Structure formats: structure tokens, C-alpha cells
Amino acid sequence: MEKKVGVYVCTGCSIGESLDLEALSKVATNEHKAAICRNHKAFCSDDGVQVIKDDLSGQEVHRVVVAACSPRFMYEVFDFGPDVITERVNLREHVVWCQPANNEDTQMMAEDYLRMGIVKTQKIELPEPHIEEIERRVLVIGGGVTGMKAALEAAWAGHEVVLVEKSDQLGGFARKMHKQYPKSGSFDQLQDPEYASLVQQVEADESIEVILSATMELIVGQPGLYTATIRKADGETLERKMGAVIQAAGWQPYDAQKLSHLGYGVSPNVITNVQMEEMAGANNGAIKRPSDGQPARNVVFIQCAGSRDPEHLPYCSSVCCMVSLKQAEYVRRSDPDAMATIVYKDMRTPGQYEHYYKKAQADDGIFLTKGDVVSVSDGSDGNVLIEVDNSLLGEKVQLEADLLVLATGMKPATALTLSEAELEKAVAEGKVAQEAGKLEKPFREEDVGKPPILNLDYRKGGELPHLKYGFPDSHYICFPYESQRTGVYAAGSVRAPLDTAACETDSAGAVMKAVQCLALTAQGKAVHPRAGDETFPEFYLQRCTQCKRCTEECPFGTLDEDEKGTPKPNPYRCRRCGVCMGSCPERIISFKDYSIDSIASMLKAIEVPEEDEEKPRILCFVCENDAYPAIDMAGLKRLQYNPSVRFIPLRCLGGTNLVWIADSLSSGIDGIILIGCKHGDDYQCHFIKGSELAEYRLGKVQETLDRLQLESERIQVHQLAIDEYERVPEIVEAMVETIDEVGPNPFKDF
Amino acid sequence: MTERNLVKPDLNFIRELKTAGGDTLKQCYQCATCSVVCPQSPDDRCFPRKEMIWAGWGLKDKLVSDPDIWLCHHCGDCTSYCPRGAKPGEVLGAVRKGAIEHYAPMQGLAKAVNDRSGLTKILAVPVVILLVGALITPALNRILPYHQGAYGAFMNTWFVDFTFISAALFAIWSAYKGVTNMWADMKANSPTQPAGSLTENLLAVLKEIVPHKKFKECDVNQERATAHMLTLYAFIGLAVTTTIGFIIMYFTGEEGVIGKMLFVMMKFIGNISAVALLAGAGLLFINRKSKDEKSGMGSYFDWGFLWMVLLVGVTGFLAQMLRVAGADNHHPNILAKAVYFVHLVTVFYLFAYAPYSKFAHLFYRTTGLVFGRMTSRQ
């Protein structure tokens, strides 16, 4: 295939007035042998695009370099189809909007970016997707409201479904509920729990196979190619081919035994909201004191019992306020002279639920106050005394209840089941691996103490990795439902504390992700977050030294190993971040359109001025997800920064290969900056650990540099959130100052 | 350990308040807009926010002994600004009714006075007494010297005075009991104890009441202050009139220079006061009718009392007119007698039941204001 490159330098958006266009044209046509270099006052206009299209259709050019605005704009306009490699050179945000016009340094910067763009275009190839025949069946784990709704949604989307439930009937917790709080209409009437109609629909749907009294024995494989082994209570095992998995294992109530400070255990008449619900469900709404079976006429509810408390559950479970209002109505319905008092930290009744809150406020026998519960003690006649400070009544008060309900929060079913002490003991005794998975699997630290739900055969752990509170890890705003296991999606109250209405919506969301996953996987495309990317890392295994860095570092467990340690890819688990490429010391992992060579060629294309010119050069690898847009925004805000910097975007900073650092230093680059996403507990990396890995690797390089008497300060690593654009100039300036101090790169003149 | 108040919500008191005009009380969500807009509320422990949650929880003991409910002049500012339509002004009105009933020494009587269903029984008392009076008047008139003028021939003046002085004594006893009990409760429940001279503070409060200084601070419903002031002056004028009448009847007689002078004064003040009463009560009536959207409709407690005041004015005026217009000034016709009879019944109602009806606010509000003043709540 011919590689004639056409370069199109747009003159709009003040590019034309700020730069020497003729000089740029010379860089393209003379220096880099581009077939054509054209200017237009707006290539994004119909006329402009037509110019490029005419060149392409006339076979004048085969590859296109558009030197104009940031690739984050006009990407649909400059899409010339899957057969044309198109590269965007960001002359607007990264050059003319952040540098003085018609200036020597600005011109050098623009020329360097143009060089890099053309070189990259010459070095990369069109991707070739990896396509296999896949299975589109969806496995749903959990038969509660979320699981049932997920099964139905998947079935409605045309997928076969296998629904696995560990108990002997569908319905989950909703089956135990007496009523559910209003979810529709004027939002002021209690409703019968909706699970019954879901059960009916699931049972009637022919494309859903329900397997009750069963748990997951093992899930082997990758999206589209899973084999799931399901073990029934009677010992029988079933095997099913699966495409994607929805984890809807639900929740568990917070352990009230830990709430003795709120009176749990003080008296039999102190119960949890879950016990209250079960009592109401079992007795058709009658509320009785456990101690003597007498009707409860004076019921107090304590909200946030253990919730929003750093000692217990630090988060809000979002449902308890509505649940207590509902249960207060149970009390009022069971006896018109009965009273219900709710002591809360804040009432949280979001959205339309406010209507139900208003209804409760208007009820003569419901009393609401903010307050801090100081103590709960046993009173006379089985009554409970509650001392409350900071109440709305304007004084320290005491309440007397014949039944006290603690509104406890929700923990995900995935949360650690062992306490820290128990865990330590179990690890010491070597029992944990067996408990974590019933299988004889290798010990995995990631699974220690976690309830075995998925039992994935997966080198990074058989369960979904957790956030700090035990919820499956995924950014809840940017990437809800996603997990660190491609093709496995969490839904419902295992993902976040949700009520049944939210669970139903949530299940639809997770099913959408599963459907997307199967559709994209079938086309050999990446699922998330680089949805639609057709590339896949290629391994030149003849030169592999079995060092296992790639297999260890891949955040998504894409690479298993054979006995020798050679990587064995599961391509459909791959998210195309390039961490493996960055990790490989032999440089044998590359993508067709993103390779060791393409980046190395780009950085070598930078023209490094002689030492006596006193123009340092700083190379800056940036994460294309957060840092690159931040730099665009710096341009948009016309922030000015030092002209010696050159940015090269990477899919993930974790893809930084150390050879690029070596190449840069040997080609005379004075300083190297890496800007990645925030990492740590609240990480922002799209690929979980990429920026952290880059920082770790660079730490090693800095040690080496010190040994070579080359100042380690020449390499600096930063974390930058997408909204921290105002820090861009200072990050560059810090490096310029460092170079002023340590002097130019001593390899410059070699 | 700090002493803690055991809070026991009282569902029945909530229901009582709701039927007494506070039906919106549960709407309150404690935003305190009411306390901010209230021109009467002091800066600390302001009202009516705290009264609203006490009412919402049915905390009767706290409410009835709260002097702040008497600082409220029911202007309706809070009610018209309340974002939730909880009508704090109306709720406080209902609470005041609750307090009057609570401190009334005869609670059954209080209930009967303030409930429409008790009206017949309540009116039956003066009707029976006065019918007996009318029946025995011919006999009495023979034994006792009586005042010839006016309706003396129809209703013996000694009898009338005896009845009304007894009623007044009953009222004074009731009011005294109620006020002293309330004072004791207020003292027991107030975080600050009253300081200073009772007489001085009472005088200071009266100085404010006479020109309606506090009442006029109210914003939304200012016309009511004028109407109420007119009514108050009318009652003062009528009290003066009655006193002069008493002096004439028992001491000076109508003859002689002093007697004649006093007679002219009595007629002059009496008629002016009667006109003022009609005007004041009429205005209050119209005002309540037209402002109901903004500041609430009140209840039977308010309306019953207002009707009775109007009736006293109308019948008193008519009784005089009909008598003067009649052929024989000393022997009024049957219509005049009937009107006079109704007048006596309504006056009895106002007199005897004063500490039990809305009229009781005269004592309780004054007490509340004095207490408020002595605890720096003004």
C-alpha cells in the first residue's frame, strides 16, 4: 500500500496570522517528503473537507495529516473512513493559542508538531480486528429484583439468559417486604412489592433459563467465550457457554450486633429496620413488641444507625429514610392512636420521594426531629429510653419507646465477610484460599475474605476488585456498571446502596453495557473505555524472555501465562491501553497504529537546537484521557507557557516504555515530563493503575540516571485532573527552572 | 448528668388544636421564616417556630405556660409568609384557646363556652336567671326602692345589679385563679425568672396596651389594630358609663346639679362608646372575613365571641332607641323589652364567661405581656 501523505495546514482560528505557513510547507514537502501541503482558511468547512476528499479520491494522497485544531474537535468532519489513516496536528490549542504570534520559538514548536504528526502517519498501519465466533448468552447472578429485571432486559434485547439464584425462589429481599414505598403516581401511597410480577414475567419468558438453589462454581474464559460451571444444592453441576456476566448479588444488612451503643441487645424491643420489615411482612402489617407480643403504640426510629459513621458504614445507604417513613406508616395503620417518632441526622428523600415525606410530616401521629442519640437504655415495662441532644425541640430530651427501630444501612454482598482480626487468623492458618473459592485454586491475595460469588478463573482474582467500602470498583459517575473484569458488570445494590426502583433502572444500565460488550466483541472492537478501537497488542514472541512483566502488569488480566511464562492472551479481555507495551523491556509488544517505533520516531523527529542556542527541549508524555484535554483547555483559556515543551499523547501513561526515555535523552532532550491521572483510593485513571505504574517505572529510571551521573530531576512525573488546566504552565515552568539549574543535557552535542 | 425532659407527644392535644383552627400545624418544617418575619418576636428563643414544633408534637404543658403565645397579636405576618402554609398565626390562636381552657378553673364550662354545641346550655343560664328576674320584678318593685327610669319596671334594677355583680365576682375569681396558676407555670418553665416590680411593669404594659403600640407593629393586618383599639376604648367607655350610672342610681339621683351633669355625661359617653363598639366590632368582623386567605379564618372561639360583642352593641343601642322612640319612656313596648332582654343575656355572657371565652385574653395577654416584660422578652 502506498503511503503518500497529504498535509493540510488550516489557516483559520488565528493559525494563519501567527505562523510562517511557507516554512511549515517546506517542513512537510521538503523535509518529510509529503506529497502535498495545502492551506485553507477553514478545512472544517464543506469546501475545506472537499479539498482533502478530492485529493484522496484522486489518489494524490493516501494518508492525511490535518494540522489545525485539537483532535478533540471536528473529529467527525475529519473522518475519511476506515481505510484512511488520518492524523491531527494540534496547531491551535497547543501552539498558537498558548504562544506569542509570529515568534521564532512559536514557529519551531509548530514545525516540531508537524514533523511528529507526519512521521507518526508514516509509521503506523491500519488496525486488523481480531474476530472469532462468540456466544451472546448473558449470565445473571442473583434472582432479586435487579437480577430478574436484568434477565428480562437482556431477553427483550434478544439475548438468551441464564439466571442463577442461590435460594430456592426468585424475589430476593422484596419477597420479605410488607409494602414498598411509593414509586409512581402522586408518590404518597404505599404499594405492594413489585417482585411478584417480575417473577411471573421471568418464568414466562422462554429465553430465560432460571436455575434455583445454585451457585457459581467457576467461570472460565473471556467476554463472548466464557464457560460457566453452575453447582446446584443437590451437588449436580451444569455447564453453560456464556457471553457476558451481570453480577446482581444484592446486599446484606449492616451487622446490628456492632450497634450496642444504640441499644441493640439492650432489650428485645430494640430491632433493626430489616427485622421490622420482616415482622410487618409476616404479620400483614401488625407491629408488635418482641418482648410480649403486645401491639407497639409508641415506636421510635433512629436513622443512620451505624451509617455515615466512620466507625461503622461511612456512607449513606440512601434508602433508610424512606424505609423508616414507610414503617412509621405501618405503625400508624396498625393503630390510629399509635405514634411513631423518627430521630434523624438529615432526612434524605430525593426527587419525587419528597411527596411521601410531606405526607408523613402531615400525619398527626408521626413526629420528626433532627438529633444526636446520646444513649439508649432499658426502661420500665420493657420500654426503651432514648436520650437525644441537639433536637429540633431546642433542648436535650428523652424519648420513651415501647419499640425502638434502628435504621441500619446496606452493605454489598461482595463486602468482606471477615473482620480484620478474623482475616489475620485465617491467613495465618492458611485457610483463606479454600474459603475464598471452593475450588482448589492458587491462593490469591485479592480474594482473601471475600464471599465467593463469581469464582472467575482469572489471574487478578476470582471476584470483582473492591472500592474501599466493598463495592465493586468502578467510577460511579464516569463508568457505572463497569468493573475491572471486561464483560462482567455489577448492577443493583451490590454496586451501590439502591432501592428497588433504582435497582430496576440499574439493571437496565448494566444490561446495556453487556449488550454493547457482546456487540463490539463480535466485531473485534474494544468495549471500554476505548469503545470501538479495533487494534490489539501484537506480541513478537520469538524475542520474549518470559520476564512476565506484561502478564503481571496488565490491569485487566488479559494475559495468562503458559508453563514457561510466555504470555497467552485472552484478547477479548483487552482494553487496548498499552500498559503491556510500556512494560516490555524487550519492546516486542506493539499495536498496528500505536507502537514503540511510532512514538520513538515522533520524539526523534523533534529538532533539538544546539547547546549554544540556549533553547532547551522538554518532552512531555501526557495521558490522552485527562491531561491532554486539560492542556487543550489551557490553550482555550489562552494560558501562555514556555515554548520549549513538546507534548506527545499516550493512550495511558502506563504505556510509557523506558526506551522512549533513553531515546529522548540520547537525542539531546533536556527534560522529560510525564503527566498522568490521579491515582490512589480515588484514582481517575481510565485503566485503573496506568499512571501509578508509570510513576513506579520512572522511579527505577531515576535511580539509574543517578548512577549514570545524569541528574534524576530531568524526569518529573505529575498527576493532573482534567479540570486542573491552570497548572499546565507551572508544570512546564518547573522543568525549565530545573534545566536552568542542572544545565543542558550533556549528550546534546554527541 | 443534665436533667432531661421526657418528651411525650400528645396525639389528643394535637387533634384539639387542629379542630380549634390550627388544622395546618403539621405542615411546619421548622424553617423559622415565621420567627424572622414576626415583628414581635424577641431575638433569643424566638417564636413562633418553637411553638410550632411543640404544637406538632402536642406538648401541651410547654405551650400553655409559654408567655410568648401572648406576645403574639395574631397579625398574620407569619401566616402570610409561611412557605408551607402552616399558618403559625392560626396555630397560636388555637394554642391560646387551649391555654384559656387549661387555666379556666371550671374546665367543663370553658369547653361549653368555646364549643358551638354548648351554646344553648351556656345561654340558658342567663336566660333562666333573667326570666325569673322579670317574673319577680313586680313583687320586688313593691318591696325595694327602684330606679324608675329605663327598664326598671320590666326588670328590677336591684336584681339586675345583684346578678351582674355576682357574675362579675365569679369572673374575677375565675380570672384570678387562672392568672395566678398561669403565672406559677410560666415561672416554673421559664429559663429566666421575672425581675422588677410587678406594679411598675403592669403599668408599663398598660401604657403600651392603651395606644396598641405592639399591635400596630404588625404588618400584614394593620387595620385590625385600629378596629381592636376602637373596641377596647368602647369597652372602657361603657365601663365608665356603667360606673356613672351606678353613682347616679345609688348616690346622687338624677335630680340636682350634680345628678343632671352626671346624667348628661353618662348619656354622652355611653352613646359614643356604643357607636365605637359597633364600629370597632363591625370592622373586626369585616376584617376577619376579608383577610381569611392571608391570615386564617379563626374558629368558633373567635367568631362566637365576636358575634356576642356585636350583639351587645346592637341590642344595647336598639334598647335605648326603642325606649326613647316609644310612647311612654318608662313603660317600653314589648319589642323594646325583648331587645333589652337579649341585651342583658349577651352582657351576662360577656361578663360571667369572660375568663372562659376569648374575652379572657384581656387578663391572660396582660399577664403574658407583664411576664414577658419582666423576663426581658419584649
Contacts between the chains, C-beta under 8 A, distances in Angstrom:
chain1	res1	chain2	res2	distance
A	337	B	11	6.2
A	339	B	9	5.5
A	339	B	11	6.2
A	341	B	9	6.9
A	361	B	26	6.3
A	361	B	27	7.0
A	361	B	29	6.4
A	362	B	26	4.7
A	362	B	27	6.3
A	363	B	26	7.0
A	364	B	11	6.1
A	364	B	14	5.1
A	364	B	15	6.6
A	364	B	18	7.3
A	364	B	26	6.3
A	365	B	9	7.8
A	365	B	11	5.6
A	367	B	9	5.2
A	367	B	56	7.1
A	367	B	57	5.3
A	369	B	53	7.7
A	387	B	4	6.0
A	392	B	30	5.5
A	392	B	53	5.4
A	393	B	7	6.5
A	393	B	50	7.8
A	393	B	53	6.0
A	393	B	54	7.4
A	393	B	57	7.2
A	393	B	59	7.8
A	394	B	45	7.4
A	394	B	50	5.7
A	395	B	5	6.1
A	396	B	2	5.8
A	396	B	4	5.3
A	396	B	5	7.6
A	397	B	4	6.1
A	397	B	5	5.5
A	397	B	6	7.6
A	397	B	7	4.5
A	398	B	4	4.2
A	398	B	5	6.7
A	398	B	6	4.7
A	398	B	7	6.8
A	399	B	6	7.7
A	399	B	7	5.9
A	400	B	6	6.4
A	400	B	8	7.0
